[in-house]
Amino acid sequence: MSFQIAYHTDAGIKKKTNQDALLIKTAKSPKGRIGLFAVCDGMGGLSQGELASATVIKGVSDWFESELPKLLLSDIEQIETDIQQQLAENVKALNRKILAYGDEKKIKLGTTITALLIVDSKYFLLHVGDSRAYRIRDDLFQLTNDQTLVARELERGNITEEQAKIDPRRNVLLQCVGASPELGPVISQGEVKEGDLFMLCTDGFYHEVSEDEIFTSLRPDRFSKEKQMKETLVRLVDLVKKRMERDNISVLITKVTAGEVS
């Protein structure tokens, strides 16, 4: 398999700095071409959110380069178990690192992370916070659940979906990397099919654009070239800004193909 990849990130209409961070890594391996894609939404005063998100991106990238190649020499069943365990442990270690830095400097900082690893016909997804991952085939399917106070209230039936969209607590996270000694990354896995398109995004992207608009714009059969994908993302981010989204905005898409990228 190969990957067609595009991304776009923007500070938005209000903030002077962009505390989001993205990761795109691909490589050849004994299991074929593999890819690691991630988005992080940093939080903290001044440049601290940037530091938190950049630290997590670097840590996950280092794991991809130094540790994952060793795992891929094992049989596929062992690989699946080891990948999930190591992804979780890696992010927990990064959580401790950021927490220690915050304690030393007497500051609060943290970041979400949503990371997608594709190996052969499998994907592995790691999730902390409220950045999201979607899979687009014949429909748009959200692969992650927001770890927010409002999402929990919605799940419990205490508020409606319409109330959730405007609830002032919608950005209150139940957990993020760097905020607490206890961290429980959610790890999941699934099957990858040729033609699948995966989208990762921070909350600044999805608050002001509907799922119908996302699906209509990002249907996999619309794209044969990465340039088309990039132009579509720029257009969507511009739309989100016109609708007065005040947060940083980041979105990354990868389409799984059989041939070479163009």
Secondary structure, 3 states (H helix, E strand, C coil): CEEEEEEEEECCCCCCCCCEEEEEEEEEECCEEEEEEEEEEEEECCCHHHHHHHHHHHHHHHHHHHCHHHHCCCCHHHHHHHHHHHHHHHHHHHHHHHHHHHHHHCCCEEECEEEEEEECCEEEEEEECCCEEEEECCCEEECCCCCEHHHHHHHCCCCCHHHHHHCCCCCCECCCECCCCCCCCEEEEEECCCCCEEEEECHHHHCCCCHHHHHHHHCHHHCCCHHHHHHHHHHHHHHHHHCCCCCCEEEEEEEEECCCCC
